[in-house]
Amino acid sequence: MNRNKQIYNNLLELVGETPMVKLQNITKDLPGSYFAKLEMFNPGHSAKDRIALHIIQNAEKKGILKKGDTIIETTSGNTGFSIAMISMIRGYKCILSVSDKSSTDKIDTLKAMGAQVHVCPANVPADDPRSYYEVAKRLHQEISGSIYINQYFNELNIDAHYQTTGPEIWEQTEGKVTHVVVASGTGGTISGTGKFLKEKNPEVKILGVDAVGSVLKKYHETGEFDSNEISPYKIEGLGKNLIPSATDFQVIDVYEKVTDKESALTAREIVTQEGIFPGYTCGAVMQATKQYALKGVFDAESVVVLIFPDHGSRYINKIYSEQWMKEQNFLD
């Protein structure tokens, strides 16, 4: 894609090729060099534009999706925004089942984007009929002419990042990248990016970020799904209470868990230190990077890429709200 031209046919031509910025201040006491891959520069303001476009284009090529059909998906908000945006441009209907821990900003935005939104309880088992997974499945069965993106169990989720995010990081760092720190939710970003980079250089370390209250880290280490690990947490789009097949655990070297409070405070620190306005999960990625550094993972020669998944505008009523932060006891 030629980014030098001045006019694009539509927003979808702007998906991918996001910039990378060197972090100057927040990492000054950490060994090595640190670069933020700013996925907020996608037109839908998150990394999810990549997978939504890739999966929908694939369905169009196979002839299973045509104008007027309905796209259904489970989302914490970002994938939903991407799908809603693409649906309006391509002429599809959009129905989303959303976790109730998604910010009100996200939910209101999805509705403004023309999506039909079903808000579902977050703190129920994945197989509960009320869960956003099961609601999406039911809607897909009930609505003829619909497709279910199913990002948690869709191999194209991995492929989108294998074809785009991984190559971009390799090119932007001129092949010098040594570590990539990536939030792990559905697993598409970390798996696709990790797969590409390890094919280029098996020594590149893929460092996962998981949430306290999620099962991913223990599953990666033991192969055991431990329901005792599951507890409520506030971060959106990070961690899981199930094991997504869109996560290739073999390409992930290690996981680090982060807390709601530290991630929120670190996101706010990114703003004041770097002038970048990051989403909640960006704060989680930065916090995990600090924790990895304390464990001696990096040295003076390390070239560390942090994938910042989305933009802070999605969290105005959460981590950037003094009232919300105080209600969570995140501010003294």
Kinemage of the C-alpha trace (Angstrom):
@kinemage 1
@onewidth
@group {chain A} dominant
@subgroup {mainchain}
@vectorlist {calphas} color= white
{ca met a 1} P 0.000 0.000 0.000
{ca asn a 2} L 1.351 3.412 -0.939
{ca arg a 3} L 0.977 5.776 2.015
{ca asn a 4} L 2.464 8.669 0.037
{ca lys a 5} L -0.670 9.260 -1.976
{ca gln a 6} L -3.024 11.966 -0.726
{ca ile a 7} L -6.465 10.477 -1.338
{ca tyr a 8} L -7.854 7.062 -0.359
{ca asn a 9} L -10.997 5.379 -1.624
{ca asn a 10} L -12.218 4.699 1.920
{ca leu a 11} L -11.000 4.289 5.503
{ca leu a 12} L -10.181 0.614 5.016
{ca glu a 13} L -7.153 1.506 2.904
{ca leu a 14} L -5.696 3.055 6.072
{ca val a 15} L -5.677 -0.184 8.079
{ca gly a 16} L -2.163 -1.272 9.096
{ca glu a 17} L 1.276 0.265 8.615
{ca thr a 18} L 0.985 1.921 12.025
{ca pro a 19} L 3.899 4.027 13.298
{ca met a 20} L 6.436 3.100 15.935
{ca val a 21} L 7.670 5.685 18.440
{ca lys a 22} L 10.686 5.476 20.727
{ca leu a 23} L 9.739 5.799 24.396
{ca gln a 24} L 11.965 8.470 25.894
{ca asn a 25} L 11.014 9.014 29.518
{ca ile a 26} L 8.939 6.236 31.052
{ca thr a 27} L 11.680 3.700 30.244
{ca lys a 28} L 14.705 5.865 31.097
{ca asp a 29} L 15.653 3.680 34.089
{ca leu a 30} L 15.270 0.402 32.180
{ca pro a 31} L 18.127 -1.239 30.236
{ca gly a 32} L 17.813 -1.279 26.440
{ca ser a 33} L 15.746 0.669 23.920
{ca tyr a 34} L 11.946 0.665 23.922
{ca phe a 35} L 9.532 1.372 21.067
{ca ala a 36} L 5.734 1.631 21.120
{ca lys a 37} L 3.850 0.246 18.124
{ca leu a 38} L 0.860 2.601 18.050
{ca glu a 39} L -2.165 0.623 16.875
{ca met a 40} L -4.339 3.623 17.747
{ca phe a 41} L -3.303 4.984 14.325
{ca asn a 42} L -5.553 2.474 12.582
{ca pro a 43} L -8.752 4.207 11.389
{ca gly a 44} L -10.794 2.359 14.014
{ca his a 45} L -8.211 3.343 16.651
{ca ser a 46} L -7.155 -0.207 17.539
{ca ala a 47} L -5.291 -3.304 16.381
{ca lys a 48} L -8.634 -5.033 15.830
{ca asp a 49} L -9.076 -3.270 12.481
{ca arg a 50} L -6.505 -5.713 11.123
{ca ile a 51} L -8.366 -8.893 12.037
{ca ala a 52} L -11.847 -7.574 11.283
{ca leu a 53} L -10.867 -6.537 7.768
{ca his a 54} L -8.904 -9.733 7.108
{ca ile a 55} L -11.701 -12.048 8.277
{ca ile a 56} L -14.438 -10.135 6.435
{ca gln a 57} L -12.441 -9.964 3.198
{ca asn a 58} L -11.848 -13.716 3.443
{ca ala a 59} L -15.596 -14.332 3.839
{ca glu a 60} L -16.306 -12.116 0.837
{ca lys a 61} L -13.793 -13.996 -1.308
{ca lys a 62} L -15.403 -17.310 -0.344
{ca gly a 63} L -18.830 -15.948 -1.259
{ca ile a 64} L -20.301 -16.545 2.211
{ca leu a 65} L -20.844 -12.840 2.861
{ca lys a 66} L -22.767 -10.519 0.549
{ca lys a 67} L -24.241 -7.036 0.823
{ca gly a 68} L -27.172 -6.916 3.241
{ca asp a 69} L -25.976 -9.892 5.299
{ca thr a 70} L -25.443 -9.675 9.044
{ca ile a 71} L -22.084 -9.897 10.826
{ca ile a 72} L -22.222 -11.091 14.445
{ca glu a 73} L -19.373 -10.955 16.922
{ca thr a 74} L -18.361 -11.207 20.558
{ca thr a 75} L -16.281 -8.233 21.660
{ca ser a 76} L -15.000 -6.149 24.552
{ca gly a 77} L -15.518 -3.183 22.248
{ca asn a 78} L -12.589 -2.700 19.875
{ca thr a 79} L -13.337 -5.556 17.476
{ca gly a 80} L -16.955 -4.443 17.504
{ca phe a 81} L -16.005 -0.920 16.490
{ca ser a 82} L -13.881 -2.263 13.641
{ca ile a 83} L -16.668 -4.535 12.414
{ca ala a 84} L -19.260 -1.759 12.699
{ca met a 85} L -17.025 0.574 10.694
{ca ile a 86} L -16.420 -2.023 7.978
{ca ser a 87} L -20.115 -2.983 7.917
{ca met a 88} L -21.167 0.596 7.179
{ca ile a 89} L -18.596 0.937 4.417
{ca arg a 90} L -19.340 -2.482 2.877
{ca gly a 91} L -23.117 -2.529 3.368
{ca tyr a 92} L -23.628 -5.136 6.111
{ca lys a 93} L -25.742 -5.249 9.258
{ca cys a 94} L -23.794 -5.558 12.505
{ca ile a 95} L -24.854 -7.242 15.762
{ca leu a 96} L -22.487 -7.342 18.732
{ca ser a 97} L -22.596 -9.106 22.088
{ca val a 98} L -20.551 -7.057 24.516
{ca ser a 99} L -19.282 -7.685 28.039
{ca asp a 100} L -20.806 -5.396 30.661
{ca lys a 101} L -17.323 -4.467 31.870
{ca ser a 102} L -16.801 -2.664 28.572
{ca ser a 103} L -16.755 1.076 29.161
{ca thr a 104} L -19.947 3.021 28.570
{ca asp a 105} L -17.939 5.056 26.055
{ca lys a 106} L -17.334 1.923 23.988
{ca ile a 107} L -20.938 0.748 24.157
{ca asp a 108} L -22.339 4.172 23.235
{ca thr a 109} L -19.840 4.431 20.378
{ca leu a 110} L -20.842 1.029 18.993
{ca lys a 111} L -24.485 2.091 18.952
{ca ala a 112} L -23.569 5.378 17.279
{ca met a 113} L -21.717 3.342 14.644
{ca gly a 114} L -24.987 1.634 13.732
{ca ala a 115} L -24.451 -1.659 15.555
{ca gln a 116} L -27.161 -3.528 17.445
{ca val a 117} L -25.582 -4.139 20.860
{ca his a 118} L -26.423 -6.867 23.381
{ca val a 119} L -24.768 -6.180 26.756
{ca cys a 120} L -23.996 -9.409 28.638
{ca pro a 121} L -22.680 -10.114 32.163
{ca ala a 122} L -18.901 -10.511 32.286
{ca asn a 123} L -18.621 -12.539 35.467
{ca val a 124} L -20.372 -15.714 34.346
{ca pro a 125} L -18.798 -18.918 32.962
{ca ala a 126} L -18.071 -18.930 29.240
{ca asp a 127} L -20.692 -21.661 28.661
{ca asp a 128} L -23.422 -19.805 30.569
{ca pro a 129} L -26.328 -18.928 28.211
{ca arg a 130} L -26.005 -15.296 29.343
{ca ser a 131} L -22.306 -15.021 28.442
{ca tyr a 132} L -21.419 -12.922 25.440
{ca tyr a 133} L -19.982 -16.002 23.737
{ca glu a 134} L -23.251 -17.945 24.003
{ca val a 135} L -25.430 -14.949 23.112
{ca ala a 136} L -23.464 -14.451 19.884
{ca lys a 137} L -23.777 -18.150 19.013
{ca arg a 138} L -27.540 -18.074 19.626
{ca leu a 139} L -28.034 -14.957 17.502
{ca his a 140} L -26.049 -16.533 14.673
{ca gln a 141} L -28.296 -19.618 14.787
{ca glu a 142} L -31.455 -17.504 14.831
{ca ile a 143} L -30.569 -15.039 12.075
{ca ser a 144} L -30.408 -16.337 8.519
{ca gly a 145} L -27.819 -14.756 6.247
{ca ser a 146} L -25.457 -14.111 9.149
{ca ile a 147} L -21.829 -14.972 9.796
{ca tyr a 148} L -20.167 -15.217 13.201
{ca ile a 149} L -16.628 -13.817 13.247
{ca asn a 150} L -15.748 -15.830 16.388
{ca gln a 151} L -12.342 -14.181 16.868
{ca tyr a 152} L -11.419 -16.421 19.813
{ca phe a 153} L -11.504 -19.547 17.667
{ca asn a 154} L -10.700 -18.191 14.212
{ca glu a 155} L -7.287 -18.986 12.737
{ca leu a 156} L -7.583 -15.916 10.502
{ca asn a 157} L -7.166 -13.849 13.675
{ca ile a 158} L -3.588 -15.144 13.860
{ca asp a 159} L -3.058 -14.893 10.112
{ca ala a 160} L -3.960 -11.185 10.002
{ca his a 161} L -1.075 -10.334 12.338
{ca tyr a 162} L 1.266 -12.844 10.703
{ca gln a 163} L 0.746 -11.054 7.398
{ca thr a 164} L 0.861 -7.467 8.692
{ca thr a 165} L 1.939 -6.679 12.265
{ca gly a 166} L 4.907 -9.047 12.372
{ca pro a 167} L 6.404 -7.890 9.048
{ca glu a 168} L 5.886 -4.235 9.992
{ca ile a 169} L 7.793 -4.655 13.282
{ca trp a 170} L 10.607 -6.520 11.523
{ca glu a 171} L 10.918 -3.809 8.887
{ca gln a 172} L 10.588 -0.874 11.294
{ca thr a 173} L 13.343 -2.206 13.565
{ca glu a 174} L 15.456 -3.297 10.576
{ca gly a 175} L 15.431 -6.813 12.001
{ca lys a 176} L 17.026 -5.686 15.271
{ca val a 177} L 14.023 -6.429 17.509
{ca thr a 178} L 14.955 -8.707 20.429
{ca his a 179} L 11.744 -8.708 22.501
{ca val a 180} L 8.067 -7.972 21.840
{ca val a 181} L 5.656 -7.337 24.715
{ca val a 182} L 2.078 -8.128 23.729
{ca ala a 183} L -1.254 -8.262 25.547
{ca ser a 184} L -2.869 -11.684 25.245
{ca gly a 185} L -6.655 -11.805 24.917
{ca thr a 186} L -7.996 -13.714 21.936
{ca gly a 187} L -4.328 -14.385 21.175
{ca gly a 188} L -4.322 -13.298 17.551
{ca thr a 189} L -1.899 -10.402 17.931
{ca ile a 190} L 0.666 -12.225 20.052
{ca ser a 191} L 0.454 -15.465 18.061
{ca gly a 192} L 0.590 -14.026 14.542
{ca thr a 193} L 3.239 -11.452 15.354
{ca gly a 194} L 5.266 -13.987 17.327
{ca lys a 195} L 5.083 -16.627 14.626
{ca phe a 196} L 6.395 -14.261 11.946
{ca leu a 197} L 9.201 -12.823 14.049
{ca lys a 198} L 10.408 -16.220 15.280
{ca glu a 199} L 10.551 -17.434 11.682
{ca lys a 200} L 12.785 -14.457 10.939
{ca asn a 201} L 14.868 -14.895 14.097
{ca pro a 202} L 14.166 -17.722 16.583
{ca glu a 203} L 15.991 -15.733 19.267
{ca val a 204} L 13.300 -13.034 19.398
{ca lys a 205} L 11.461 -13.346 22.711
{ca ile a 206} L 7.674 -13.075 22.731
{ca leu a 207} L 6.601 -11.775 26.126
{ca gly a 208} L 2.926 -12.171 26.942
{ca val a 209} L 0.829 -9.985 29.220
{ca asp a 210} L -2.002 -11.581 31.206
{ca ala a 211} L -4.418 -10.231 33.812
{ca val a 212} L -4.723 -11.288 37.420
{ca gly a 213} L -8.005 -13.222 37.303
{ca ser a 214} L -7.260 -14.892 33.944
{ca val a 215} L -6.305 -18.504 33.157
{ca leu a 216} L -3.796 -17.933 30.332
{ca lys a 217} L -0.490 -17.755 32.223
{ca lys a 218} L -1.041 -20.951 34.198
{ca tyr a 219} L -2.329 -22.788 31.128
{ca his a 220} L 0.797 -21.772 29.220
{ca glu a 221} L 3.036 -23.037 32.013
{ca thr a 222} L 1.223 -26.251 32.942
{ca gly a 223} L -1.200 -27.121 30.157
{ca glu a 224} L -3.907 -27.104 32.831
{ca phe a 225} L -7.114 -25.073 32.694
{ca asp a 226} L -7.581 -24.044 36.312
{ca ser a 227} L -10.969 -22.483 37.022
{ca asn a 228} L -9.649 -21.438 40.441
{ca glu a 229} L -7.558 -18.832 38.609
{ca ile a 230} L -10.706 -17.070 37.409
{ca ser a 231} L -11.793 -13.954 39.273
{ca pro a 232} L -13.340 -10.637 38.198
{ca tyr a 233} L -11.031 -7.938 36.854
{ca lys a 234} L -11.488 -4.573 35.173
{ca ile a 235} L -9.061 -4.539 32.235
{ca glu a 236} L -10.839 -4.997 28.900
{ca gly a 237} L -9.487 -7.125 26.069
{ca leu a 238} L -6.815 -8.811 28.190
{ca gly a 239} L -6.760 -12.342 29.603
{ca lys a 240} L -9.526 -14.909 29.370
{ca asn a 241} L -11.745 -17.294 31.339
{ca leu a 242} L -11.410 -19.874 28.543
{ca ile a 243} L -8.609 -21.079 26.267
{ca pro a 244} L -8.932 -19.499 22.787
{ca ser a 245} L -7.724 -21.648 19.909
{ca ala a 246} L -6.555 -18.377 18.323
{ca thr a 247} L -3.699 -18.442 20.851
{ca asp a 248} L -0.627 -20.392 19.710
{ca phe a 249} L 1.035 -20.925 23.070
{ca gln a 250} L 4.110 -22.451 21.426
{ca val a 251} L 5.319 -19.103 20.073
{ca ile a 252} L 4.947 -17.366 23.456
{ca asp a 253} L 8.032 -17.570 25.661
{ca val a 254} L 6.587 -16.417 28.958
{ca tyr a 255} L 3.662 -14.571 30.534
{ca glu a 256} L 3.585 -11.838 33.150
{ca lys a 257} L 0.407 -10.987 35.074
{ca val a 258} L -0.586 -7.412 35.857
{ca thr a 259} L -3.196 -5.933 38.162
{ca asp a 260} L -6.071 -3.600 37.343
{ca lys a 261} L -4.704 -0.816 39.543
{ca glu a 262} L -1.106 -0.867 38.319
{ca ser a 263} L -2.212 -1.036 34.690
{ca ala a 264} L -4.563 1.924 35.100
{ca leu a 265} L -1.959 4.046 36.868
{ca thr a 266} L 0.698 3.142 34.313
{ca ala a 267} L -1.602 4.128 31.431
{ca arg a 268} L -1.988 7.534 33.053
{ca glu a 269} L 1.794 7.677 33.510
{ca ile a 270} L 2.292 7.093 29.775
{ca val a 271} L 0.253 10.239 29.115
{ca thr a 272} L 2.307 12.431 31.425
{ca gln a 273} L 5.674 10.932 30.475
{ca glu a 274} L 5.304 10.462 26.703
{ca gly a 275} L 2.303 12.525 25.582
{ca ile a 276} L 0.709 9.357 24.172
{ca phe a 277} L -2.967 8.885 25.153
{ca pro a 278} L -3.184 5.096 25.557
{ca gly a 279} L -5.958 2.622 26.267
{ca tyr a 280} L -6.193 0.531 29.436
{ca thr a 281} L -4.422 -2.449 27.892
{ca cys a 282} L -1.541 -0.230 26.772
{ca gly a 283} L -1.033 0.516 30.444
{ca ala a 284} L -1.011 -3.235 31.110
{ca val a 285} L 1.652 -3.757 28.419
{ca met a 286} L 3.822 -0.976 29.845
{ca gln a 287} L 3.385 -2.263 33.396
{ca ala a 288} L 4.350 -5.794 32.320
{ca thr a 289} L 7.431 -4.375 30.597
{ca lys a 290} L 8.513 -2.765 33.870
{ca gln a 291} L 7.981 -6.075 35.685
{ca tyr a 292} L 9.941 -7.997 33.057
{ca ala a 293} L 12.775 -5.468 33.434
{ca leu a 294} L 12.823 -5.991 37.214
{ca lys a 295} L 13.228 -9.725 36.564
{ca gly a 296} L 16.314 -9.057 34.448
{ca val a 297} L 14.773 -10.012 31.101
{ca phe a 298} L 16.376 -7.065 29.246
{ca asp a 299} L 19.951 -5.831 28.936
{ca ala a 300} L 21.639 -2.787 27.408
{ca glu a 301} L 21.458 -4.299 23.905
{ca ser a 302} L 17.758 -5.153 24.027
{ca val a 303} L 15.459 -3.685 21.389
{ca val a 304} L 12.015 -4.000 22.911
{ca val a 305} L 8.770 -3.381 21.001
{ca leu a 306} L 5.592 -2.805 22.987
{ca ile a 307} L 2.364 -3.218 21.045
{ca phe a 308} L -0.048 -0.538 22.300
{ca pro a 309} L -3.451 -1.909 21.182
{ca asp a 310} L -5.799 1.069 21.311
{ca his a 311} L -6.535 4.696 22.202
{ca gly a 312} L -7.425 6.283 25.526
{ca ser a 313} L -10.569 7.932 24.153
{ca arg a 314} L -12.309 4.590 24.737
{ca tyr a 315} L -11.741 4.890 28.505
{ca ile a 316} L -12.699 8.466 29.399
{ca asn a 317} L -15.287 7.223 31.918
{ca lys a 318} L -12.918 4.608 33.328
{ca ile a 319} L -9.182 5.042 33.863
{ca tyr a 320} L -9.245 8.724 32.884
{ca ser a 321} L -12.119 9.494 35.227
{ca glu a 322} L -11.018 10.652 38.672
{ca gln a 323} L -14.357 9.482 40.075
{ca trp a 324} L -14.052 5.975 38.607
{ca met a 325} L -10.449 5.641 39.749
{ca lys a 326} L -11.412 6.646 43.298
{ca glu a 327} L -14.386 4.264 43.286
{ca gln a 328} L -11.984 1.416 42.470
{ca asn a 329} L -9.574 2.593 45.214
{ca phe a 330} L -6.939 3.127 42.540
{ca leu a 331} L -6.151 6.673 43.686
{ca asp a 332} L -5.065 7.586 47.197
